[in-house]
Amino acid sequence: MRILDRLVLRTFLKLFIVFVTGAPLLFILGDATDRLDRYLDRGLTMDQVALGYLYQFPNFFLWSFPVAALLAAVFTIYPMTTHREIMAAKAGGISFYRLIVPMVVAGILLTGAALALSQLVPRTNQTAAEILGERERRQEWRSNFVYITDSGESLSARRLTASDGRMQGVTLQRTSRNGDGGTRHILADQATWSEEEGWTFQNGWIRELHPDGTEEATQFVEFVPETLVEEPRDLLDAVRDEEEMTYQELGVLAERVIRSGGDAGRILTKREQQLAIPAATLIIILFGAPLATSSRRGGTAYGIGISLATTMLYLMLFRVSGAMGYAGTLPAVAAAWLPNALFALGAVILLSRVRT
């Protein structure tokens, strides 16, 4: 790594860390100003409000990644432009494309970190919503319920305890829809969950009624129904917001909605946005770096101005395209990735016009 590489990387990361840790505080301040009266009306103490925002911090932190990347890119390249350091680098045989390589590598790594964080955020959002009274607190057990599984079977249980993955008094019934597959009933004293094998039914009977009217019953000590893939928490009687679900959970929910004949446009768009927002970190760097070389005048105010204008443009595109995806006007993938695609196109145009 050259000295210039270390300079660019160190400057970019230092600015990124400052912005990415400072921006969430502004988000929290704005949100608290808008909602504090509502929280106090619910009887929440200031400690509870503070704890709720502490759990929301990862969400605001994730949203800050593209903004911080843009500001860091602009304020890394813009001073180098005004102080003619880029001109000196070019005179030494280093092109602009080579100059920004450390920032691009950092952007790839930061995008990976944002993707990992995006799978943590739904859990912290759920906890924050419970603390702040936006959702009822999760119930770790459920009794005397019936649940239609993803495979179309009917599951009933006397009691489910999600914390230890156990069901008591379990019945799993499969009925052929076209009348030629027969019916199967599985009755068990209990069922236990493990990550490796899934559900294991214990001490029960399998009773099968064939289309020809014959019946077959088999007793078992342990039986693993391959069609029952839901985890214990999936079986709890709880409705979660899309912001509280991971990429995989949103996919499962979308499949259920589609099977039931509903419109899953909003859910699928939210799922794709969990990938699009982290990816924006790298795209914004590629867009902001050449943009910062577009003028040598204006000082710090100019850098702040183009950063704010770019941020507002991205957020506007994100909301508009997202709304079109929710309404079904655009396919979910197109709606989620349209802002990134437009900014990537802009980055290509700006990079092609930079004097190297």
C-alpha positions as CSV (number, residue, x, y, z in Angstrom):
1,M,0.0,0.0,0.0
2,R,1.4,3.3,-1.0
3,I,1.6,6.4,1.2
4,L,-1.1,8.1,-0.9
5,D,-3.3,5.0,-0.5
6,R,-2.9,5.2,3.3
7,L,-3.7,8.9,3.2
8,V,-6.9,8.5,1.2
9,L,-8.0,5.5,3.2
10,R,-7.2,7.0,6.6
11,T,-9.0,10.3,5.7
12,F,-12.1,8.5,4.3
13,L,-12.5,6.1,7.3
14,K,-11.9,8.9,9.8
15,L,-14.6,11.0,8.3
16,F,-16.9,8.0,7.8
17,I,-16.7,7.0,11.5
18,V,-17.4,10.6,12.6
19,F,-20.5,10.9,10.3
20,V,-21.9,7.4,10.8
21,T,-21.8,7.8,14.6
22,G,-23.1,11.4,14.6
23,A,-26.0,11.0,12.1
24,P,-28.0,8.5,14.3
25,L,-28.0,11.0,17.1
26,L,-29.7,13.5,14.8
27,F,-32.2,10.9,13.7
28,I,-33.0,10.0,17.3
29,L,-33.3,13.7,18.3
30,G,-35.8,14.3,15.4
31,D,-37.8,11.2,16.1
32,A,-37.9,11.9,19.9
33,T,-39.1,15.4,19.3
34,D,-42.0,14.2,17.2
35,R,-43.0,11.2,19.4
36,L,-42.0,12.1,23.0
37,D,-45.5,13.3,23.9
38,R,-47.0,10.1,22.7
39,Y,-44.6,8.0,24.7
40,L,-45.2,10.0,27.9
41,D,-49.0,9.7,27.4
42,R,-48.5,5.9,27.5
43,G,-47.0,6.3,30.9
44,L,-43.4,5.5,29.8
45,T,-40.6,6.8,32.0
46,M,-37.6,8.6,30.5
47,D,-35.5,5.6,31.2
48,Q,-37.8,3.4,29.2
49,V,-37.8,5.9,26.3
50,A,-34.0,6.0,26.4
51,L,-33.8,2.2,26.4
52,G,-36.2,2.0,23.5
53,Y,-34.0,4.4,21.4
54,L,-30.9,2.5,22.5
55,Y,-32.4,-0.6,20.8
56,Q,-33.4,1.5,17.8
57,F,-29.8,2.8,17.4
58,P,-28.7,-0.1,15.1
59,N,-31.6,0.9,12.7
60,F,-30.5,4.5,12.6
61,F,-26.9,3.4,12.3
62,L,-27.7,1.4,9.2
63,W,-29.6,4.2,7.6
64,S,-26.6,6.4,8.2
65,F,-24.2,4.2,6.2
66,P,-25.0,5.7,2.7
67,V,-25.2,9.3,4.1
68,A,-21.9,8.9,5.9
69,A,-20.2,7.3,2.9
70,L,-21.3,10.2,0.7
71,L,-20.0,12.8,3.1
72,A,-16.8,11.0,3.7
73,A,-16.2,10.6,-0.1
74,V,-16.9,14.2,-0.8
75,F,-14.8,15.6,2.1
76,T,-12.0,13.3,1.2
77,I,-11.8,14.2,-2.5
78,Y,-13.0,17.8,-2.4
79,P,-10.1,19.2,-0.2
80,M,-7.6,17.2,-2.4
81,T,-9.1,19.0,-5.4
82,T,-9.0,22.5,-4.0
83,H,-5.4,22.0,-2.6
84,R,-4.3,20.6,-6.0
85,E,-3.2,17.3,-4.4
86,I,-5.1,15.4,-7.1
87,M,-3.3,17.4,-9.8
88,A,0.0,16.5,-8.2
89,A,-0.9,12.8,-8.1
90,K,-1.8,13.0,-11.8
91,A,1.5,14.6,-12.5
92,G,3.2,11.7,-10.7
93,G,1.4,9.2,-13.0
94,I,-1.4,8.2,-10.7
95,S,-4.9,8.5,-12.3
96,F,-8.0,9.5,-10.5
97,Y,-9.4,6.0,-10.8
98,R,-6.3,4.6,-9.1
99,L,-6.5,7.3,-6.5
100,I,-10.0,6.3,-5.3
101,V,-9.3,2.5,-5.1
102,P,-8.8,2.6,-1.3
103,M,-12.2,4.2,-0.9
104,V,-13.8,1.6,-3.2
105,V,-12.3,-1.3,-1.3
106,A,-13.4,0.3,2.0
107,G,-16.9,0.7,0.4
108,I,-17.1,-3.0,-0.4
109,L,-16.2,-3.9,3.2
110,L,-18.6,-1.4,4.6
111,T,-21.4,-2.8,2.3
112,G,-20.7,-6.3,3.8
113,A,-20.9,-4.9,7.3
114,A,-24.2,-3.1,6.5
115,L,-25.6,-6.4,5.1
116,A,-24.8,-8.2,8.3
117,L,-26.2,-5.3,10.4
118,S,-29.4,-5.4,8.3
119,Q,-30.2,-8.9,9.7
120,L,-29.7,-7.7,13.3
121,V,-31.8,-4.6,13.0
122,P,-35.2,-6.4,12.8
123,R,-34.6,-8.0,16.2
124,T,-33.6,-4.7,17.8
125,N,-36.6,-3.0,16.2
126,Q,-38.9,-5.5,17.6
127,T,-37.6,-5.1,21.1
128,A,-37.7,-1.3,20.8
129,A,-41.3,-1.4,19.6
130,E,-42.2,-3.5,22.7
131,I,-40.5,-1.2,25.1
132,L,-42.0,2.0,23.6
133,G,-45.5,0.5,23.5
134,E,-45.7,0.3,19.7
135,R,-46.3,-3.5,19.9
136,E,-47.5,-5.8,22.5
137,R,-44.8,-7.7,24.3
138,R,-44.0,-11.1,22.8
139,Q,-45.7,-14.0,24.5
140,E,-43.3,-16.9,24.9
141,W,-46.1,-19.5,25.0
142,R,-49.4,-20.3,23.4
143,S,-52.1,-22.8,24.4
144,N,-55.0,-24.6,22.6
145,F,-54.3,-23.3,19.1
146,V,-54.6,-24.4,15.5
147,Y,-52.1,-23.3,12.9
148,I,-52.1,-23.9,9.1
149,T,-48.5,-24.7,8.1
150,D,-46.7,-23.7,4.9
151,S,-47.2,-27.1,3.5
152,G,-51.0,-26.8,4.0
153,E,-51.3,-29.1,7.0
154,S,-53.3,-28.4,10.1
155,L,-51.3,-28.3,13.4
156,S,-52.9,-28.2,16.8
157,A,-51.4,-28.3,20.2
158,R,-52.5,-28.1,23.8
159,R,-49.5,-25.9,24.7
160,L,-46.4,-24.4,23.0
161,T,-43.4,-23.0,24.8
162,A,-41.2,-21.1,22.4
163,S,-38.3,-20.5,24.8
164,D,-37.5,-24.2,25.0
165,G,-39.1,-25.4,21.8
166,R,-41.7,-27.8,23.2
167,M,-45.3,-28.6,22.3
168,Q,-47.7,-30.8,24.4
169,G,-50.6,-32.7,23.0
170,V,-49.8,-32.3,19.3
171,T,-51.8,-33.3,16.3
172,L,-50.7,-32.8,12.7
173,Q,-53.3,-33.5,10.0
174,R,-52.9,-33.7,6.3
175,T,-55.9,-34.0,4.0
176,S,-55.7,-34.4,0.3
177,R,-57.3,-31.6,-1.6
178,N,-58.1,-33.6,-4.8
179,G,-59.4,-36.6,-2.9
180,D,-56.8,-39.2,-4.2
181,G,-54.1,-38.8,-1.5
182,G,-55.9,-39.9,1.6
183,T,-55.7,-38.4,5.0
184,R,-52.9,-38.7,7.6
185,H,-53.2,-37.9,11.3
186,I,-50.2,-37.7,13.6
187,L,-50.9,-37.6,17.3
188,A,-48.1,-37.3,19.8
189,D,-47.7,-36.6,23.5
190,Q,-45.1,-33.9,22.9
191,A,-42.8,-32.5,20.2
192,T,-39.4,-30.9,20.6
193,W,-37.5,-28.6,18.3
194,S,-33.8,-28.6,17.4
195,E,-31.9,-26.6,14.8
196,E,-30.4,-29.7,13.3
197,E,-33.5,-32.0,12.9
198,G,-36.4,-29.6,13.3
199,W,-39.5,-30.9,15.1
200,T,-39.4,-34.4,16.6
201,F,-42.7,-35.9,17.7
202,Q,-42.5,-38.3,20.6
203,N,-44.7,-41.1,21.9
204,G,-47.6,-41.2,19.4
205,W,-49.5,-42.8,16.5
206,I,-49.6,-42.2,12.8
207,R,-53.1,-43.0,11.4
208,E,-53.5,-43.0,7.6
209,L,-56.8,-43.3,5.8
210,H,-56.3,-44.4,2.2
211,P,-58.6,-43.4,-0.7
212,D,-59.8,-47.0,-1.0
213,G,-61.2,-46.8,2.5
214,T,-58.5,-48.9,4.2
215,E,-56.9,-47.7,7.4
216,E,-53.4,-48.1,8.8
217,A,-52.1,-47.2,12.2
218,T,-48.5,-47.2,13.3
219,Q,-47.1,-46.5,16.8
220,F,-43.8,-44.6,17.2
221,V,-41.4,-43.5,19.9
222,E,-39.9,-40.7,17.8
223,F,-41.0,-39.4,14.4
224,V,-39.7,-36.4,12.3
225,P,-42.4,-34.9,10.0
226,E,-40.4,-33.4,7.1
227,T,-43.3,-31.2,6.1
228,L,-43.3,-29.2,9.4
229,V,-40.6,-26.6,8.9
230,E,-41.9,-23.8,11.0
231,E,-39.7,-22.8,14.0
232,P,-41.3,-22.3,17.5
233,R,-41.5,-18.5,17.2
234,D,-43.3,-18.9,13.8
235,L,-46.1,-20.7,15.6
236,L,-46.7,-17.9,18.2
237,D,-49.8,-15.9,17.8
238,A,-48.0,-12.6,17.0
239,V,-48.2,-10.1,14.1
240,R,-45.0,-8.4,13.3
241,D,-44.3,-5.3,11.2
242,E,-42.1,-5.7,8.1
243,E,-39.4,-3.6,9.8
244,E,-39.1,-6.4,12.5
245,M,-38.5,-9.3,10.0
246,T,-35.3,-10.5,8.4
247,Y,-34.8,-11.0,4.7
248,Q,-35.7,-14.8,5.0
249,E,-38.7,-14.2,7.2
250,L,-40.1,-11.6,4.7
251,G,-39.7,-14.1,1.9
252,V,-41.7,-16.8,3.9
253,L,-44.4,-14.2,4.7
254,A,-44.6,-13.2,1.1
255,E,-45.1,-16.8,0.0
256,R,-47.9,-17.2,2.5
257,V,-49.6,-14.0,1.3
258,I,-49.3,-15.1,-2.4
259,R,-50.7,-18.6,-1.6
260,S,-53.7,-17.0,0.1
261,G,-54.4,-14.8,-2.9
262,G,-53.1,-11.5,-1.3
263,D,-50.9,-8.8,-2.7
264,A,-47.3,-9.3,-1.5
265,G,-45.9,-6.2,-3.3
266,R,-45.1,-4.3,-0.1
267,I,-43.5,-7.3,1.6
268,L,-41.3,-8.1,-1.4
269,T,-40.3,-4.5,-1.8
270,K,-39.3,-4.3,1.9
271,R,-37.3,-7.5,1.5
272,E,-35.3,-6.2,-1.5
273,Q,-34.7,-2.9,0.3
274,Q,-32.8,-4.8,3.0
275,L,-30.2,-5.5,0.3
276,A,-30.5,-2.3,-1.6
277,I,-29.8,0.1,1.3
278,P,-26.4,-1.6,2.3
279,A,-25.4,-1.7,-1.4
280,A,-26.1,2.0,-1.7
281,T,-23.0,2.6,0.5
282,L,-20.6,1.5,-2.3
283,I,-22.7,3.1,-5.1
284,I,-22.8,6.5,-3.3
285,I,-19.0,6.4,-2.9
286,L,-18.6,5.9,-6.7
287,F,-21.0,8.7,-7.2
288,G,-19.7,11.2,-4.7
289,A,-16.0,10.9,-5.4
290,P,-16.1,12.3,-9.0
291,L,-18.9,14.7,-8.0
292,A,-16.5,16.3,-5.5
293,T,-14.1,17.2,-8.3
294,S,-16.7,19.2,-10.3
295,S,-15.8,22.6,-8.8
296,R,-12.8,24.1,-7.0
297,R,-14.7,26.9,-5.5
298,G,-17.1,27.3,-2.6
299,G,-15.1,25.8,0.2
300,T,-16.8,23.7,2.9
301,A,-20.2,25.2,2.2
302,Y,-20.0,23.8,-1.4
303,G,-19.1,20.3,-0.1
304,I,-22.0,20.4,2.4
305,G,-24.4,21.6,-0.2
306,I,-23.8,18.9,-2.8
307,S,-23.8,16.3,-0.1
308,L,-27.2,17.5,1.3
309,A,-28.7,17.8,-2.2
310,T,-27.5,14.3,-3.2
311,T,-28.9,12.8,0.1
312,M,-32.3,14.5,-0.4
313,L,-32.4,13.3,-4.0
314,Y,-31.6,9.7,-3.0
315,L,-34.2,9.7,-0.1
316,M,-36.9,11.2,-2.5
317,L,-36.2,8.5,-5.1
318,F,-36.2,5.8,-2.4
319,R,-39.6,6.9,-1.1
320,V,-41.2,7.3,-4.5
321,S,-39.9,4.1,-6.0
322,G,-40.8,2.3,-2.7
323,A,-44.4,3.6,-2.8
324,M,-44.6,2.4,-6.5
325,G,-43.5,-1.1,-5.3
326,Y,-46.0,-1.2,-2.5
327,A,-48.8,-0.3,-4.9
328,G,-47.7,-2.9,-7.5
329,T,-46.9,-0.2,-10.1
330,L,-43.3,-1.5,-10.3
331,P,-42.0,-5.0,-9.6
332,A,-40.5,-5.3,-6.1
333,V,-36.9,-5.7,-7.3
334,A,-37.2,-2.7,-9.7
335,A,-38.8,-0.6,-7.0
336,A,-36.1,-1.3,-4.4
337,W,-33.1,-1.0,-6.7
338,L,-34.2,1.9,-8.9
339,P,-32.5,4.6,-6.8
340,N,-29.3,2.6,-6.8
341,A,-29.5,2.0,-10.5
342,L,-30.0,5.7,-11.2
343,F,-27.1,6.7,-9.0
344,A,-24.9,3.9,-10.4
345,L,-25.6,5.3,-13.9
346,G,-24.8,8.8,-12.7
347,A,-21.5,7.5,-11.2
348,V,-20.5,5.9,-14.5
349,I,-21.2,9.2,-16.3
350,L,-19.3,11.3,-13.7
351,L,-16.4,8.9,-13.7
352,S,-16.2,8.9,-17.5
353,R,-15.9,12.7,-17.5
354,V,-13.2,13.0,-14.8
355,R,-9.8,14.0,-16.2
356,T,-7.4,11.2,-15.4
